[in-house]
């Protein structure tokens, strides 16, 4: 069945939706094996931080059966990824690839989160792979015929990275992370909500079997402080990223957020090269000097010169004792588990 919200069949046909990038593939409903689409003009991508219900609202939606959608699916555009371990300027990087005629950046599409949740609820592997394949096809619909699509998923999608890269052998990926102490300071500054978030991530990482290699017994979990939980989550993702560099070689590169902040033009030039997006250094310099790099990517407020650095230092000042002790504890845990604190295959030397 097909359900159109607010429209009739004579006004809109399935093939028109599927070929139009303004109809974002937003969610997957496994109960009806259907995709939810949400109308979002290109300009709208730059006005919201994430492609989530909170920011998209409920207007302009429709639901189509997956079989009907795929019967009309256009050829997919080149698709690349910014995977990340959170709070490391990933939203900023995705926004930088909103460059008409060259690329479009998709910031945390909920569609991929839905597949993770479905998998956690017991979906079978072959079914997940099939829907993931079709979902990637639906995300790879650019606004212009020559554009690449750069997807920055939520980091809860990280367990699917091997599947995503296997399904898209031409895709390249950046593995972006913040240094441990910078990450811990960011979580601490966010107060209760940051601490709740890392505990939720911890639970998801455990479901994916990503905590066991770190050597902590499950009975130790409740004894961890919030910042220790954050450090364990960072280590689990760091371990995964290092394994991905060995598995995928030059298809992936790693980047430290501190290097990105210090050398934004060099980082974007190298990343455009990795993704084969023909951005000139002049275009990249304009992007770095424009509003994308001078405002908070999540709330749109303006950044003053040096504000990011001052915030980081303030976080370390206020929570420094706890962060220092946890960072030391985490370094011992990392050494015992063979987790490198610095990743291989850096994007910039």
N, C-alpha and C positions, 0 to 999 in steps of 0.2 A: 504494500500500500504506500501511497504518497500523501503526505500532509503538507499543505502550503499554508503558512500563517499570514493572513492579511492579503493574500493574492489569489487569483484564480488561474486555472490552466491556460486560459486564453491570454493572460497577461505575461505569463512566464513559463517557459518550457525547461525541462531538465537540462537539455543540452546548452541552453543559454546560461544557466546557472554555473554549470560545470566549467565552461570555457571562460567565465568572467572572474578575474582575480578579486573583484570587489566582493564576491561571495566567498568569504573566508570559511574554510572547513574548520569548524570550531569545536565540535564535540563528537564522540562516538557513543551510541546507545546500543549496548550489546543485547538488551532485551528485545529490540526490534530490528537489530542488525542494520542500523541506520546512522547516517551522518547528519549532524546539525550544522547548518550554514548560517552565517551572520553577515549581513551586508556592512562592509567597512571600506569606504573610499580610501585611496592611497594616502591622502592627507591625514586621515584618521589614525594611521599607524604612528605618525609622529606626535600625535596629541595625547596618547595614552601610554603608560609604561609597560603594560603587559596585556596579552590577548586573553583575558580572563573575564568571567561573568561580571565580576565587580566593576570592571572598566567598560565592558561592551554594552551592558544593560540587556533588556529583554525585547527591545523593538527590532523589527526588520529581520526576523528569524524564519527559517523554514527547515523542514526535516525531510530527507529523502532516503529511500532504501539504498543500501550500499551497492546492491547489484545494479540498480538503475543508474546510479552515479558512475560506476566503473564502465558501464556499457557506452557511456558518452565521454569518457575521460580523454582529454587532449594529450598530446605528447608532453612529457615532463621536461621541465627546465633543469639545468645544472643545479645541484643541491649540495650545500656545504653546511658545516655545523660549528657553533661555538659552544662546546661543552665546558662546564665550570663546576667549581666546588662552593659557589655562593659568596656573595659580598666581595667581589673582586673586579668590578667594573664591566661585567659581561653585558649588562643592559646597554651601557654606553657603546660598546663595540657593535652590538647588533644595530643600534640606531645609526651608527656611522655608515652602515651599508644600505641605508635608504637613499639611494642615488639613482634617480630616474634615468633610464636608458642603460644602466650598468647592473644594478642589483637592488633587491629589496630585503630588508632584515625583518624576520618574524620573531617577536619577543615572547617567549614562553607560551606557545600555543597550548591551550588546554586539551586539545585533541590527544596529544601524546601522554599527558597525565592520566587521561581516561583509560588508555591502554594499560598503563602501569597498574592502576587501581583494579581493572578487570582481571589482570594477571594475578594480583594478590588475592583476589576473591576466588581463584581456582580455575581460571580459563586455561584450556589446553594449549600446549606449545604451538602446534601447527596452526590452530585458529588464531592465536596471537600474532604469529608471523604473517599470516595472510592479511589480517586487518592492519597490521603495522605497515606492510608493503603498500596497501591501498591508501593508507593515511599519508604516507610520505609522498605518494603520487599526487594526492590532493593538495598538499602543502607546496609542491613544486609547480605552482601556477603563478608566474610573475605577471606584473602589470604591463611589461613591454616584451616584445618577441625576442630580444637579445639579452634579456636580464637573467642573472643568476639569482637564486634564492638562498639566503643565509639564515639558518634557523638557530636560534638560541633557546634550547629547551630549558625547562626548570631542572635543577640538579636532581630531583627525584627520578628523573628519566635516565640517569646515568647507567643504571643496571642494564638498560637496553642498548647501550652504545655498541657492543659487539654485533648484535642483531642488525642494528641500523646500518653499520658500515659493511656488513656482509650483504645486506639487501641492496645497497647502493655502492658498488665497487668503484665507481668514479668519484665518489664524494671524498672531500678532504675535511679534516677537523682540527680545530684549535682546542687544546686542553688548558683552560685558564684557571689560575688559582692565586690566592693571596698567601703571603708568608704566614706561618702559623701564628706568631704573636700579633700580627696585624689583624688576622681573622678573629682571634680570641678577643681582642680589644673591641672590634666591631660588634661582636655578639654582646659583650658586657655593656657597651654603651646603649644598646637597645633595650636594656632592662628586662622586665618580665616577658615581653613578647619575643625577644631574641632567645631567651632561655627556653621558653616553651617550644619555639621553632626547632632548636637543635635537638630537643628530646623527641619531637615528632620525626625528625630526620633519622635519629638514632634507631627508632623502631623500624623505619622502612629499610634502613641498611641491614638490620638484623634479619628481616624477612628475606632479603636478597642473599644472605649468607656472607656479607661483606665484613662482618665484625669478627667472626671466628678466627681468621688468620692472624689477628693481632694478639692472640694469646690470653685474653681476659676470660675468666670463667663467668658464666651467666649469673651466678650468685653474687658477683662483685658489682653488677650493674647498679643496683639500688644504692650502693655506697658511694657512687661517683657524684661529685658536685656538678652543677650545671656547666661550668667551664671545662671540667674534665670530659663531660659528655661531648661538648663542642670539639675538644681536641681529638677524641676518639673518632668522631665523624670525619674530621679533617684528615686524619691518618688513613682511614678506610678509603677515602676518595683519592688520596695521594698514592696509595698502593695500587689502586685500580689504574690511575693515569700512567704510572710507570710501566705497568704491565701492557697497557695499550701501545706505548711507544715501542716496546719490543715486538709486539704482534703485528703492528701496521706500518712500522718504518716511516718512510717519507710521506705517507698519507696523513700523518698527524704531526703537530708541533705543539710545544708547551710554551706558556708565557706566564711570568710572574707579574701580578698587577702593579707592583712597585716599578717594574721596568716599563710597563705600559704608561704609567703616569709620568715617569721621567723622560720617556722617549716616544711620545704618542705618534709623531709623524713616521718615524722609522718602523714602529710596530705596525701601523696601518699599511705602509708600503709593503712590508714583508707579508702581511696577512692577505692583502689583495693578490700578491704573487702566489701564495699558497692556494688561494681559491680561484686563480686564473680570472680575476675580475680586473679589466683593463683600466684601473683608476690611475691617473697620472699623479705624480708627486705634487703638482700644483693644485689639483682637485683635492687631494688629501690635506694639504696645508690649509685650504679654505675651510674644510670640514673641521679640522682641529681648532682653527681660529674662530669658528662660528658658534651658534648657540648650543649645539649638541655637547660640546666639551666645556661649556661655561655654565651649565645648569645641572642640577641633580636629575639624573635620568629617571628616578622613580617618582619624584613629586614636582619636577619642573621649576623649582626655586633656583635662583641664580647663585652661582658660586663666585666668591671673591677669590682673587689670586692667593694661592697658598691655603685655601680653606680646608681642602681634604687633608693636607699634611697637619694642620693645626688640630683638626678633629681627631686624627689618629694619635697625635701626641697627648691630647687631653684624655683620651681613653686609656692610654698607657699610664698616665699620671694618676688618674683616679683609681684604676683597678690594677696598678702595676704589680703589687706584691702577689696577688692571686695569679695573675697572668704569668709572672716569672716562675712561680713554683709549678704551675701546671705545664708550662712549656718545657721545663726541665724534666718533669715526670713523663711527658709525651716523648721527649727525645730518647729517654731510656727505653720506653715501650717500642719506639720506632726502630732503635738499634737491635733490640731482641727479635723483632719481627721482620727485619730486613727491609724496612720502608725508608726510602731516601728522602731527606728533607729538601733536596734540590732535584728536580726532574731532568731526565734526559731529553734530547732533541729540542733544545730551546729555539724558539722562533728567531730570536736575536742573539748573536754571539756576545 
